[in-house]
Amino acid sequence: MKPTDVSFLDKIEIHNAIKAAGIPYTFVNSNCFASFILGSWVFRYESLFSGSWVFSFSPSPGQHELKTLPRDKVTILGDGNAKAIYNSEEDIGTFTIKAVDDPRTLNKQLMIRPEPNIKSMNEVVQLWENKIGHSLDKTYVPESEVLKQIKEMPFPNNFFLALSYSFLVNGEQYFEPGPDDVEASELYPDIKYTTVGEFLNRYM
């Protein structure tokens, strides 16, 4: 959807051009950056959705880096059931470096999707609640309201909210690997990657 469609279409065009030219490749599908969505880049919507915390992108005015995650209330886009995949940036880098000279990744897409990191936002929030020992006050924003805000918000806020809609409401990031895809944690079982639960421990 607009305004994110341009960036995705550009990627498709580049992928197709590389294949058409016969250039050897490995495409890395990193999925969500955990620290960008779940960690230090989780921002407060100051004037949107009642100012509650939201596990999502938000380059709103007055943004600040969080030292912890919410301990009282949380705003969840949609019904919170869409699956997404959250990987630490360090792990994405490690898997990518391992794949560079690996013939098993030649002309393949490297999917970084360890099973423990496939979570819905409801599951992520429940993990956090278990860690802090109490429930959060949850506000669910209906899909229709998210779409309305995307249309009304100025750029770049609408861009990041549209990405959030894609990942966290519509579940477009979560799909099964295809015949030309290889999964990183299966190729490299020696790598100790960070699970979502372990990542949340950073904010205790």
N, CA, C and O of each residue as an XYZ file, in Angstrom:
816
protein
N       0.842     -1.181      0.000
C       0.000      0.000      0.000
C       0.890      1.248      0.000
O       2.058      1.202      0.388
N       0.309      2.349     -0.441
C       1.044      3.604     -0.412
C       1.219      4.046      1.038
O       0.321      3.804      1.845
N       2.342      4.688      1.409
C       3.445      5.090      0.533
C       4.608      4.097      0.506
O       5.677      4.427     -0.008
N       4.425      2.891      1.047
C       5.537      1.935      1.105
C       5.706      1.146     -0.182
O       6.707      0.452     -0.361
N       4.717      1.250     -1.092
C       4.746      0.412     -2.287
C       5.988      0.664     -3.138
O       6.514     -0.262     -3.755
N       6.460      1.910     -3.175
C       7.602      2.241     -4.023
C       8.849      1.485     -3.596
O       9.572      0.945     -4.433
N       9.101      1.446     -2.283
C      10.319      0.775     -1.811
C      10.270     -0.718     -2.095
O      11.295     -1.303     -2.445
N       9.112     -1.349     -1.955
C       9.000     -2.782     -2.222
C       9.099     -3.074     -3.715
O       9.725     -4.055     -4.118
N       8.484     -2.227     -4.533
C       8.558     -2.412     -5.985
C       9.986     -2.246     -6.477
O      10.410     -2.944     -7.398
N      10.739     -1.320     -5.867
C      12.149     -1.141     -6.226
C      12.942     -2.413     -5.955
O      13.779     -2.816     -6.763
N      12.678     -3.036     -4.825
C      13.386     -4.277     -4.488
C      13.077     -5.371     -5.506
O      13.971     -6.093     -5.949
N      11.807     -5.483     -5.868
C      11.416     -6.496     -6.851
C      12.116     -6.248     -8.184
O      12.590     -7.182     -8.831
N      12.174     -4.989     -8.584
C      12.817     -4.646     -9.855
C      14.301     -5.006     -9.837
O      14.832     -5.537    -10.813
N      14.961     -4.714     -8.721
C      16.389     -5.032     -8.597
C      16.599     -6.546     -8.608
O      17.501     -7.042     -9.283
N      15.780     -7.272     -7.871
C      15.882     -8.741     -7.850
C      15.732     -9.312     -9.256
O      16.518    -10.160     -9.677
N      14.722     -8.843     -9.976
C      14.469     -9.366    -11.326
C      15.607     -9.029    -12.281
O      15.961     -9.842    -13.135
N      16.184     -7.832    -12.141
C      17.285     -7.421    -13.010
C      18.524     -8.276    -12.762
O      19.213     -8.658    -13.708
N      18.813     -8.580    -11.490
C      19.964     -9.420    -11.151
C      19.804    -10.813    -11.752
O      20.742    -11.364    -12.327
N      18.604    -11.373    -11.611
C      18.353    -12.712    -12.157
C      18.440    -12.705    -13.681
O      19.024    -13.611    -14.276
N      17.863    -11.690    -14.309
C      17.872    -11.618    -15.771
C      19.276    -11.470    -16.324
O      19.569    -11.956    -17.416
N      20.156    -10.794    -15.572
C      21.529    -10.588    -16.015
C      22.417    -11.794    -15.735
O      23.570    -11.825    -16.164
N      21.900    -12.772    -15.029
C      22.694    -13.962    -14.717
C      23.754    -13.731    -13.669
O      24.737    -14.470    -13.619
N      23.585    -12.724    -12.826
C      24.551    -12.414    -11.774
C      24.314    -13.357    -10.590
O      23.191    -13.434    -10.093
N      25.334    -14.068    -10.131
C      25.155    -14.918     -8.950
C      24.730    -14.071     -7.753
O      25.213    -12.951     -7.581
N      23.836    -14.596     -6.934
C      23.309    -13.787     -5.848
C      22.950    -14.657     -4.652
O      22.784    -15.872     -4.760
N      22.837    -13.991     -3.516
C      22.139    -14.510     -2.345
C      21.324    -13.349     -1.795
O      21.888    -12.347     -1.354
N      20.019    -13.474     -1.819
C      19.148    -12.465     -1.237
C      18.903    -12.832      0.227
O      18.557    -13.970      0.544
N      19.087    -11.854      1.108
C      18.898    -12.097      2.536
C      17.578    -11.481      2.979
O      17.383    -10.268      2.892
N      16.685    -12.326      3.451
C      15.417    -11.869      4.005
C      15.578    -11.815      5.520
O      15.477    -12.833      6.204
N      15.831    -10.605      6.034
C      16.181    -10.456      7.450
C      14.968    -10.411      8.362
O      15.090    -10.633      9.567
N      13.791    -10.126      7.798
C      12.579     -9.936      8.594
C      12.736     -8.736      9.536
O      13.548     -7.853      9.262
N      11.979     -8.685     10.636
C      11.967     -7.480     11.479
C      13.244     -7.354     12.302
O      13.746     -8.336     12.850
N      13.761     -6.125     12.380
C      14.854     -5.825     13.311
C      14.250     -5.732     14.712
O      13.412     -4.871     14.978
N      14.679     -6.616     15.594
C      14.073     -6.676     16.930
C      14.215     -5.365     17.684
O      13.264     -4.912     18.321
N      15.389     -4.750     17.620
C      15.581     -3.523     18.395
C      14.783     -2.365     17.831
O      14.476     -1.414     18.550
N      14.438     -2.436     16.535
C      13.690     -1.350     15.913
C      12.221     -1.400     16.300
O      11.583     -0.361     16.469
N      11.681     -2.609     16.441
C      10.259     -2.729     16.756
C      10.037     -3.030     18.237
O       9.148     -2.446     18.857
N      10.824     -3.924     18.804
C      10.568     -4.374     20.172
C      11.424     -3.666     21.205
O      11.126     -3.736     22.397
N      12.459     -2.999     20.788
C      13.410     -2.494     21.754
C      13.581     -1.003     21.785
O      12.623     -0.257     21.989
N      14.808     -0.569     21.580
C      15.145      0.829     21.832
C      14.528      1.799     20.848
O      14.563      3.009     21.071
N      13.953      1.287     19.745
C      13.311      2.185     18.788
C      11.797      2.099     18.856
O      11.111      2.482     17.909
N      11.276      1.607     19.956
C       9.834      1.644     20.178
C       9.505      3.016     20.746
O       9.992      3.377     21.818
N       8.692      3.776     20.044
C       8.397      5.136     20.452
C       6.964      5.276     20.917
O       6.107      4.447     20.609
N       6.721      6.325     21.654
C       5.371      6.650     22.105
C       4.659      7.488     21.040
O       5.195      8.475     20.538
N       3.457      7.072     20.717
C       2.624      7.926     19.869
C       2.081      9.040     20.766
O       1.167      8.805     21.557
N       2.633     10.248     20.649
C       2.265     11.316     21.560
C       0.811     11.741     21.393
O       0.128     12.014     22.380
N       0.329     11.800     20.143
C      -1.022     12.297     19.919
C      -1.928     11.272     19.247
O      -3.092     11.549     18.958
N      -1.377     10.079     19.001
C      -2.128      9.060     18.276
C      -2.439      7.892     19.190
O      -1.606      7.499     20.006
N      -3.621      7.342     19.060
C      -4.026      6.185     19.840
C      -3.918      6.457     21.342
O      -3.461      5.606     22.106
N      -4.340      7.638     21.749
C      -4.426      8.032     23.169
C      -3.076      8.111     23.855
O      -3.007      8.075     25.084
N      -2.003      8.218     23.087
C      -0.681      8.391     23.687
C      -0.126      7.160     24.361
O       0.857      7.259     25.094
N      -0.730      5.989     24.138
C      -0.237      4.772     24.775
C       1.000      4.263     24.058
O       1.339      4.706     22.960
N       1.657      3.330     24.703
C       2.798      2.697     24.049
C       2.307      1.814     22.920
O       1.239      1.207     23.005
N       3.097      1.752     21.865
C       2.748      0.864     20.756
C       4.003      0.131     20.315
O       5.051      0.747     20.125
N       3.902     -1.170     20.154
C       5.016     -1.956     19.633
C       5.011     -1.794     18.123
O       4.476     -2.640     17.407
N       5.600     -0.723     17.642
C       5.549     -0.442     16.214
C       6.505      0.687     15.888
O       7.130      1.270     16.774
N       6.609      0.990     14.585
C       7.391      2.138     14.152
C       6.638      3.414     14.496
O       5.407      3.429     14.456
N       7.347      4.480     14.832
C       6.705      5.779     15.013
C       7.747      6.871     15.098
O       8.298      7.105     16.173
N       8.037      7.553     13.990
C       8.998      8.652     14.019
C       8.315      9.949     14.421
O       8.480     10.969     13.752
N       7.552      9.922     15.504
C       6.773     11.092     15.890
C       7.658     12.143     16.545
O       8.737     11.818     17.041
N       7.210     13.416     16.555
C       7.976     14.465     17.218
C       8.209     14.122     18.678
O       7.346     13.541     19.336
N       9.374     14.483     19.176
C       9.698     14.211     20.563
C      10.076     12.774     20.825
O       9.976     12.298     21.955
N      10.512     12.077     19.790
C      10.869     10.670     19.959
C      12.069     10.562     20.891
O      12.917     11.452     20.942
N      12.123      9.471     21.616
C      13.236      9.252     22.526
C      13.511      7.769     22.630
O      12.616      6.942     22.451
N      14.736      7.447     22.917
C      15.106      6.042     23.022
C      14.647      5.496     24.360
O      14.857      6.118     25.402
N      14.025      4.342     24.326
C      13.511      3.744     25.546
C      14.599      2.970     26.263
O      15.445      2.328     25.640
N      14.559      3.044     27.590
C      15.468      2.244     28.400
C      14.769      0.992     28.908
O      15.419      0.054     29.370
N      13.458      0.978     28.823
C      12.697     -0.196     29.210
C      11.449     -0.255     28.351
O      11.171      0.672     27.589
N      10.708     -1.319     28.466
C       9.452     -1.469     27.748
C       8.298     -1.128     28.682
O       8.498     -1.027     29.892
N       7.089     -0.948     28.141
C       5.973     -0.493     28.972
C       5.653     -1.449     30.113
O       5.704     -2.669     29.955
N       5.323     -0.876     31.255
C       4.980     -1.679     32.424
C       3.572     -1.383     32.934
O       3.152     -1.897     33.971
N       2.842     -0.535     32.176
C       1.482     -0.251     32.609
C       0.452     -0.501     31.513
O      -0.543     -1.185     31.757
N       0.666      0.036     30.310
C      -0.311     -0.133     29.244
C       0.390     -0.251     27.902
O       1.530      0.181     27.735
N      -0.309     -0.840     26.961
C       0.262     -1.057     25.639
C      -0.845     -0.942     24.600
O      -1.972     -1.380     24.828
N      -0.514     -0.350     23.464
C      -1.438     -0.268     22.345
C      -0.991     -1.260     21.284
O       0.179     -1.288     20.903
N      -1.929     -2.074     20.809
C      -1.627     -3.114     19.836
C      -2.427     -2.840     18.577
O      -3.641     -2.644     18.628
N      -1.734     -2.827     17.446
C      -2.398     -2.578     16.176
C      -3.139     -3.833     15.716
O      -2.593     -4.935     15.766
N      -4.388     -3.661     15.268
C      -5.185     -4.803     14.831
C      -5.579     -5.675     16.006
O      -5.734     -5.194     17.128
N      -5.744     -6.982     15.735
C      -6.137     -7.893     16.818
C      -4.939     -8.528     17.510
O      -5.101     -9.291     18.463
N      -3.732     -8.213     17.033
C      -2.522     -8.721     17.679
C      -2.189    -10.156     17.358
O      -1.270    -10.715     17.957
N      -2.908    -10.778     16.426
C      -2.691    -12.203     16.139
C      -1.798    -12.466     14.928
O      -1.368    -13.600     14.719
N      -1.516    -11.446     14.134
C      -0.671    -11.639     12.948
C       0.747    -12.014     13.372
O       1.303    -11.427     14.300
N       1.322    -12.992     12.688
C       2.671    -13.435     13.008
C       3.702    -12.555     12.307
O       3.510    -12.138     11.165
N       4.791    -12.283     13.007
C       5.952    -11.613     12.421
C       7.197    -12.313     12.959
O       7.109    -13.142     13.864
N       8.353    -11.974     12.397
C       9.605    -12.638     12.773
C      10.592    -11.573     13.214
O      10.921    -10.667     12.448
N      11.064    -11.681     14.452
C      11.913    -10.656     15.060
C      13.318    -11.210     15.275
O      13.511    -12.172     16.019
N      14.297    -10.590     14.615
C      15.689    -11.020     14.730
C      16.554     -9.863     15.196
O      16.353     -8.720     14.785
N      17.521    -10.163     16.058
C      18.455     -9.123     16.469
C      19.354     -8.766     15.292
O      19.679     -9.620     14.467
N      19.751     -7.506     15.221
C      20.606     -7.056     14.125
C      21.947     -7.777     14.131
O      22.521     -8.040     13.075
N      22.444     -8.097     15.327
C      23.713     -8.832     15.419
C      23.597    -10.207     14.762
O      24.507    -10.645     14.057
N      22.488    -10.875     14.996
C      22.285    -12.198     14.403
C      22.116    -12.113     12.895
O      22.615    -12.969     12.164
N      21.416    -11.088     12.426
C      21.254    -10.901     10.985
C      22.624    -10.743     10.333
O      22.890    -11.333      9.286
N      23.490     -9.946     10.952
C      24.842     -9.762     10.426
C      25.641    -11.053     10.428
O      26.343    -11.358      9.463
N      25.533    -11.815     11.518
C      26.280    -13.071     11.625
C      25.844    -14.073     10.561
O      26.681    -14.678      9.891
N      24.534    -14.247     10.409
C      24.022    -15.181      9.405
C      24.417    -14.737      7.993
O      24.757    -15.569      7.151
N      24.372    -13.438      7.739
C      24.726    -12.924      6.409
C      26.183    -13.204      6.080
O      26.502    -13.619      4.966
N      27.070    -12.979      7.043
C      28.500    -13.233      6.837
C      28.751    -14.723      6.585
O      29.560    -15.087      5.732
N      28.055    -15.573      7.328
C      28.223    -17.014      7.143
C      27.798    -17.441      5.740
O      28.362    -18.377      5.172
N      26.797    -16.750      5.183
C      26.236    -17.153      3.896
C      27.069    -16.711      2.705
O      26.885    -17.218      1.598
N      27.990    -15.763      2.920
C      28.711    -15.141      1.799
C      29.422    -16.168      0.930
O      29.299    -16.125     -0.294
N      30.156    -17.080      1.529
C      30.950    -18.052      0.766
C      30.367    -19.461      0.833
O      31.075    -20.440      0.596
N      29.093    -19.563      1.154
C      28.463    -20.875      1.298
C      27.768    -21.233     -0.016
O      26.813    -20.561     -0.406
N      28.228    -22.274     -0.703
C      27.596    -22.644     -1.982
C      26.131    -23.036     -1.839
O      25.391    -23.023     -2.822
N      25.705    -23.384     -0.630
C      24.308    -23.765     -0.420
C      23.357    -22.575     -0.532
O      22.148    -22.751     -0.682
N      23.916    -21.351     -0.458
C      23.072    -20.156     -0.558
C      23.157    -19.503     -1.932
O      22.537    -18.465     -2.166
N      23.923    -20.105     -2.844
C      24.084    -19.517     -4.175
C      22.768    -19.530     -4.943
O      22.117    -20.565     -5.083
N      22.396    -18.358     -5.432
C      21.138    -18.175     -6.169
C      19.924    -18.618     -5.348
O      18.956    -19.169     -5.872
N      20.012    -18.361     -4.062
C      18.926    -18.682     -3.130
C      18.561    -17.425     -2.334
O      19.291    -16.434     -2.326
N      17.419    -17.500     -1.673
C      17.056    -16.491     -0.697
C      17.305    -17.071      0.695
O      16.764    -18.119      1.049
N      18.130    -16.379      1.476
C      18.414    -16.805      2.841
C      17.333    -16.229      3.754
O      17.280    -15.019      3.975
N      16.484    -17.089      4.277
C      15.403    -16.681      5.171
C      15.885    -16.788      6.612
O      16.211    -17.881      7.076
N      15.934    -15.669      7.319
C      16.308    -15.691      8.734
C      15.008    -15.718      9.529
O      14.426    -14.680      9.842
N      14.574    -16.925      9.845
C      13.266    -17.096     10.512
C      13.320    -18.252     11.507
O      12.611    -19.243     11.335
N      14.167    -18.139     12.567
C      14.177    -19.200     13.581
C      12.786    -19.342     14.209
O      12.109    -18.349     14.475
N      12.384    -20.556     14.433
C      11.029    -20.814     14.932
C      10.707    -20.048     16.222
O       9.604    -19.513     16.333
N      11.628    -19.971     17.211
C      11.286    -19.250     18.446
C      11.057    -17.752     18.241
O      10.509    -17.087     19.121
N      11.464    -17.220     17.105
C      11.315    -15.781     16.861
C      10.080    -15.444     16.033
O       9.872    -14.286     15.672
N       9.267    -16.441     15.733
C       8.006    -16.210     15.022
C       6.923    -16.014     16.072
O       6.479    -16.968     16.711
N       6.507    -14.768     16.241
C       5.563    -14.439     17.306
C       4.499    -13.467     16.811
O       4.767    -12.617     15.961
N       3.296    -13.599     17.348
C       2.299    -12.549     17.187
C       2.581    -11.483     18.239
O       3.306    -11.735     19.201
N       2.006    -10.282     18.058
C       2.227     -9.252     19.059
C       1.589     -9.635     20.389
O       2.109     -9.282     21.447
N       0.464    -10.357     20.348
C      -0.125    -10.838     21.601
C       0.843    -11.757     22.340
O       0.949    -11.701     23.565
N       1.546    -12.602     21.589
C       2.513    -13.507     22.218
C       3.712    -12.746     22.769
O       4.229    -13.087     23.833
N       4.156    -11.716     22.052
C       5.275    -10.903     22.546
C       4.884    -10.197     23.839
O       5.645    -10.190     24.807
N       3.699     -9.607     23.849
C       3.234     -8.906     25.048
C       3.091     -9.875     26.219
O       3.439     -9.541     27.352
N       2.578    -11.081     25.942
C       2.449    -12.068     27.013
C       3.810    -12.471     27.572
O       3.964    -12.643     28.781
N       4.799    -12.622     26.688
C       6.164    -12.909     27.147
C       6.649    -11.818     28.099
O       7.223    -12.104     29.149
N       6.409    -10.569     27.716
C       6.849     -9.435     28.538
C       6.087     -9.407     29.873
O       6.672     -9.141     30.923
N       4.790     -9.682     29.820
C       4.005     -9.712     31.054
C       4.521    -10.792     32.003
O       4.590    -10.576     33.213
N       4.881    -11.942     31.462
C       5.423    -13.017     32.299
C       6.716    -12.597     32.971
O       6.993    -12.989     34.104
N       7.500    -11.804     32.273
C       8.786    -11.368     32.814
C       8.609    -10.327     33.917
O       9.329    -10.355     34.915
N       7.647     -9.400     33.745
C       7.478     -8.337     34.737
C       6.492     -8.725     35.836
O       6.364     -8.015     36.833
N       5.795     -9.850     35.657
C       4.966    -10.381     36.724
C       3.575     -9.800     36.847
O       2.914    -10.017     37.863
N       3.105     -9.070     35.851
C       1.727     -8.581     35.895
C       1.241     -8.262     34.482
O       2.033     -8.137     33.547
N      -0.073     -8.136     34.351
C      -0.675     -7.873     33.050
C      -0.644     -6.387     32.719
O      -0.650     -5.538     33.611
N      -0.610     -6.088     31.438
C      -0.674     -4.711     30.958
C      -2.109     -4.388     30.549
O      -2.880     -5.265     30.159
N      -2.436     -3.118     30.649
C      -3.718     -2.636     30.137
C      -3.595     -2.516     28.620
O      -2.814     -1.705     28.122
N      -4.354     -3.309     27.894
C      -4.191     -3.385     26.442
C      -5.292     -2.623     25.710
O      -6.475     -2.758     26.022
N      -4.880     -1.828     24.737
C      -5.808     -1.154     23.839
C      -5.549     -1.662     22.431
O      -4.431     -1.576     21.924
N      -6.592     -2.191     21.807
C      -6.462     -2.698     20.445
C      -7.032     -1.667     19.477
O      -8.159     -1.199     19.636
N      -6.230     -1.322     18.472
C      -6.651     -0.362     17.459
C      -7.198     -1.135     16.269
O      -6.452     -1.889     15.644
N      -8.481     -0.975     15.931
C      -9.059     -1.730     14.813
C      -8.321     -1.458     13.504
O      -7.781     -0.374     13.285
N      -8.314     -2.462     12.653
C      -7.643     -2.324     11.361
C      -8.160     -1.108     10.597
O      -7.381     -0.393      9.967
N      -9.460     -0.874     10.651
C     -10.036      0.267      9.927
C      -9.453      1.592     10.411
O      -9.244      2.509      9.617
N      -9.192      1.691     11.716
C      -8.626      2.927     12.260
C      -7.168      3.088     11.841
O      -6.724      4.199     11.553
N      -6.420      1.982     11.807
C      -5.029      2.043     11.350
C      -4.973      2.541      9.903
O      -4.170      3.412      9.569
N      -5.837      1.977      9.046
C      -5.874      2.388      7.636
C      -6.269      3.854      7.501
O      -5.738      4.568      6.649
N      -7.191      4.300      8.333
C      -7.617      5.695      8.314
C      -6.452      6.613      8.671
O      -6.242      7.638      8.022
N      -5.703      6.248      9.693
C      -4.573      7.060     10.123
C      -3.472      7.106      9.063
O      -2.824      8.137      8.880
N      -3.264      5.990      8.370
C      -2.250      5.964      7.304
C      -2.598      6.978      6.227
O      -1.721      7.668      5.709
N      -3.875      7.066      5.892
C      -4.306      8.005      4.861
C      -4.193      9.460      5.322
O      -3.939     10.352      4.513
N      -4.382      9.695      6.618
C      -4.450     11.063      7.121
C      -3.120     11.603      7.620
O      -2.913     12.816      7.634
N      -2.211     10.713      8.034
C      -0.946     11.170      8.615
C      -0.014     11.684      7.533
O      -0.050     11.189      6.406
N       0.832     12.680      7.856
C       1.817     13.168      6.890
C       3.001     12.216      6.792
O       3.217     11.387      7.676
N       3.762     12.340      5.720
C       5.006     11.591      5.564
C       6.053     12.202      6.509
O       6.074     13.426      6.634
N       6.917     11.434      7.179
C       7.133      9.987      7.003
C       6.336      9.117      7.965
O       6.435      7.891      7.916
N       5.531      9.751      8.859
C       4.795      8.939      9.826
C       3.913      7.899      9.149
O       3.823      6.761      9.611
N       3.258      8.290      8.046
C       2.377      7.347      7.360
C       3.159      6.180      6.762
O       2.640      5.068      6.658
N       4.410      6.435      6.370
C       5.253      5.383      5.808
C       5.513      4.298      6.856
O       5.359      3.108      6.581
N       5.907      4.723      8.059
C       6.235      3.750      9.103
C       4.986      3.068      9.642
O       5.028      1.890      9.996
N       3.882      3.793      9.707
C       2.648      3.157     10.141
C       2.171      2.143      9.106
O       1.621      1.101      9.464
N       2.378      2.443      7.820
C       2.008      1.493      6.767
C       2.866      0.233      6.851
O       2.365     -0.867      6.617
N       4.148      0.374      7.181
C       4.991     -0.800      7.392
C       4.470     -1.618      8.576
O       4.405     -2.846      8.521
N       4.102     -0.910      9.644
C       3.558     -1.599     10.812
C       2.297     -2.356     10.453
O       2.089     -3.484     10.900
N       1.460     -1.735      9.647
C       0.232     -2.402      9.199
C       0.573     -3.669      8.420
O      -0.029     -4.721      8.634
N       1.544     -3.557      7.517
C       1.936     -4.694      6.701
C       2.403     -5.860      7.566
O       1.980     -6.997      7.359
N       3.290     -5.576      8.551
C       3.883     -6.631      9.355
C       2.953     -7.103     10.466
O       2.746     -8.302     10.651
N       2.388     -6.131     11.215
C       1.757     -6.442     12.493
C       0.241     -6.604     12.420
O      -0.368     -7.138     13.347
N      -0.367     -6.153     11.343
C      -1.816     -6.291     11.194
C      -2.144     -7.273     10.074
O      -2.948     -8.188     10.253
N      -1.515     -7.073      8.922
C      -1.832     -7.883      7.750
C      -1.005     -9.167      7.671
O      -1.331    -10.066      6.895
N       0.055     -9.256      8.464
C       0.853    -10.474      8.503
C       1.576    -10.794      7.213
O       1.826    -11.962      6.916
N       1.921     -9.754      6.427
C       2.509     -9.987      5.109
C       3.950    -10.484      5.177
O       4.479    -11.003      4.194
N       4.576    -10.328      6.321
C       5.964    -10.768      6.439
C       6.073    -12.268      6.665
O       7.090    -12.880      6.337
N       5.037    -12.849      7.218
C       5.097    -14.264      7.596
C       4.576    -15.140      6.461
O       3.386    -15.120      6.145
N       5.471    -15.904      5.855
C       5.080    -16.846      4.811
C       6.069    -18.001      4.814
O       7.205    -17.852      5.265
N       5.651    -19.114      4.328
C       6.505    -20.302      4.324
C       7.579    -20.173      3.243
O       7.314    -19.633      2.169
N       8.786    -20.663      3.521
C       9.856    -20.621      2.513
C       9.464    -21.357      1.239
O       8.759    -22.365      1.287
N       9.928    -20.846      0.099
C       9.671    -21.470     -1.191
C      10.792    -22.418     -1.586
O      11.716    -22.643     -0.804
N      10.724    -22.975     -2.784
C      11.712    -23.968     -3.226
C      13.122    -23.395     -3.379
O      14.099    -24.139     -3.295
N      13.240    -22.092     -3.601
C      14.558    -21.463     -3.733
C      14.982    -20.742     -2.463
O      15.878    -19.899     -2.500
N      14.353    -21.062     -1.344
C      14.685    -20.440     -0.065
C      15.390    -21.441      0.842
O      15.082    -22.632      0.827
N      16.333    -20.949      1.624
C      16.991    -21.755      2.654
C      16.886    -21.002      3.978
O      16.920    -19.772      4.009
N      16.758    -21.753      5.065
C      16.547    -21.119      6.360
C      17.855    -21.074      7.139
O      18.548    -22.083      7.266
N      18.185    -19.890      7.661
C      19.503    -19.632      8.233
C      19.803    -20.500      9.452
O      20.884    -21.083      9.533
N      18.876    -20.601     10.398
C      19.182    -21.339     11.620
C      19.318    -22.840     11.366
O      19.950    -23.549     12.148
N      18.724    -23.326     10.270
C      18.893    -24.728      9.900
C      20.233    -24.948      9.208
O      20.883    -25.973      9.413
N      20.650    -23.974      8.378
C      21.944    -24.096      7.707
C      23.103    -24.000      8.693
O      24.127    -24.664      8.529
N      22.934    -23.173      9.713
C      24.031    -22.887     10.648
C      23.582    -23.153     12.086
O      23.401    -22.215     12.863
N      23.402    -24.419     12.437
C      22.930    -24.749     13.788
C      23.941    -24.395     14.872
O      23.597    -24.384     16.054
N      25.192    -24.103     14.487
C      26.214    -23.744     15.464
C      26.060    -22.319     15.973
O      26.643    -21.966     16.998
N      25.288    -21.498     15.279
C      25.121    -20.099     15.693
C      24.070    -20.008     16.794
O      22.936    -20.458     16.626
N      24.460    -19.420     17.918
C      23.532    -19.215     19.034
C      22.848    -17.872     18.818
O      23.384    -16.827     19.187
N      21.677    -17.905     18.227
C      20.954    -16.671     17.950
C      20.129    -16.253     19.175
O      19.885    -17.047     20.084
N      19.716    -15.007     19.168
C      18.935    -14.448     20.269
C      17.450    -14.669     20.019
O      16.925    -14.250     18.987
N      16.777    -15.317     20.946
C      15.334    -15.504     20.821
C      14.617    -14.226     21.252
O      15.222    -13.348     21.867
N      13.336    -14.125     20.932
C      12.556    -12.963     21.348
C      12.543    -12.846     22.873
O      12.691    -11.752     23.417
N      12.367    -13.970     23.553
C      12.371    -13.950     25.012
C      13.676    -13.446     25.580
O      13.680    -12.671     26.536
N      14.789    -13.878     25.004
C      16.100    -13.421     25.459
C      16.296    -11.942     25.153
O      16.895    -11.212     25.943
N      15.787    -11.500     24.000
C      15.913    -10.088     23.648
C      15.177     -9.213     24.664
O      15.686     -8.165     25.061
N      13.993     -9.633     25.084
C      13.223     -8.834     26.042
C      13.925     -8.727     27.387
O      13.681     -7.779     28.133
N      14.794     -9.685     27.712
C      15.516     -9.622     28.989
C      16.391     -8.382     29.095
O      16.736     -7.959     30.198
N      16.757     -7.791     27.946
C      17.598     -6.586     27.968
C      16.898     -5.414     28.633
O      17.545     -4.461     29.067
N      15.578     -5.484     28.714
C      14.804     -4.339     29.211
C      14.212     -4.574     30.593
O      13.336     -3.833     31.039
N      14.701     -5.619     31.269
C      14.251     -5.895     32.621
C      14.938     -4.947     33.609
O      14.688     -5.022     34.812
